[in-house]
Amino acid sequence: MARPVLPPSERVLLDVASAAALLSVSRATAYRLVQRGELRSVLLGSRILVPRRALDELAEGLDRDAAGLQHTMRRVARGGSMRSL
């Protein structure tokens, strides 16, 4: 009996191509994120797999970075300095 195939959004581990699709980036970009350690991954045999939670962690980090940048830009717009950055 064949096991059911879950859609990528419901899998615990994703191949890099599926992770790239969910992130709306190219496969090459997803591999670069993995290589730089920005996207957490595991090696299972010879396969590089991305935990589904790692996609959420990456997105949360991007949200925090964007919020910090917005705060800095508001401070600069009020006449503050960017020197402390």
C-alpha positions as CSV (number, residue, x, y, z in Angstrom):
1,M,0.0,0.0,0.0
2,A,1.4,3.4,-1.0
3,R,1.9,5.9,1.8
4,P,0.0,9.2,1.4
5,V,2.0,12.1,0.0
6,L,1.6,15.3,2.0
7,P,1.7,18.7,0.3
8,P,5.0,20.5,1.1
9,S,3.3,22.9,3.5
10,E,2.3,20.0,5.8
11,R,5.7,18.1,5.7
12,V,8.0,18.2,8.7
13,L,11.1,18.0,6.5
14,L,11.3,19.5,3.0
15,D,13.8,19.1,0.2
16,V,15.6,22.4,-0.8
17,A,13.5,22.8,-3.9
18,S,10.2,22.6,-1.9
19,A,11.6,25.0,0.7
20,A,12.5,27.4,-2.1
21,A,9.0,27.3,-3.5
22,L,7.4,28.0,-0.1
23,L,9.8,30.9,0.4
24,S,9.2,32.2,-3.2
25,V,12.9,32.2,-4.0
26,S,14.9,30.3,-6.5
27,R,16.4,26.9,-5.7
28,A,19.9,28.4,-6.0
29,T,19.0,31.1,-3.5
30,A,17.7,28.5,-1.1
31,Y,20.9,26.5,-1.4
32,R,22.9,29.7,-0.7
33,L,20.8,30.4,2.4
34,V,21.5,26.8,3.6
35,Q,25.3,27.1,2.8
36,R,25.5,30.4,4.7
37,G,23.6,29.0,7.7
38,E,20.8,31.4,7.3
39,L,18.3,28.6,6.6
40,R,18.7,25.7,9.0
41,S,19.0,22.3,7.4
42,V,19.8,18.6,8.2
43,L,21.7,16.1,6.2
44,L,19.8,12.8,6.0
45,G,22.0,10.4,4.1
46,S,23.0,12.4,1.0
47,R,19.9,14.6,1.1
48,I,19.8,18.1,2.4
49,L,16.5,18.6,4.1
50,V,15.0,21.8,5.6
51,P,12.8,21.5,8.7
52,R,9.5,23.2,8.1
53,R,10.1,25.2,11.3
54,A,13.3,26.6,9.8
55,L,11.2,28.5,7.2
56,D,9.2,30.1,10.0
57,E,12.4,31.0,11.8
58,L,13.8,32.6,8.7
59,A,10.7,34.6,8.1
60,E,10.5,35.7,11.8
61,G,14.2,36.9,11.6
62,L,13.4,38.9,8.4
63,D,10.4,40.5,10.2
64,R,12.6,41.5,13.2
65,D,15.3,42.9,10.8
66,A,12.6,44.9,8.9
67,A,11.2,46.3,12.1
68,G,14.6,47.4,13.3
69,L,15.3,49.0,9.9
70,Q,12.0,50.9,10.1
71,H,12.8,52.1,13.6
72,T,16.2,53.4,12.4
73,M,14.7,55.1,9.3
74,R,12.1,56.9,11.5
75,R,14.9,58.1,13.9
76,V,16.9,59.4,10.9
77,A,13.8,61.1,9.5
78,R,13.4,62.9,12.8
79,G,16.9,64.3,12.4
80,G,18.8,61.5,14.3
81,S,22.1,60.1,13.2
82,M,23.0,56.8,11.6
83,R,26.5,56.9,13.1
84,S,25.5,54.6,16.0
85,L,24.8,51.9,13.5
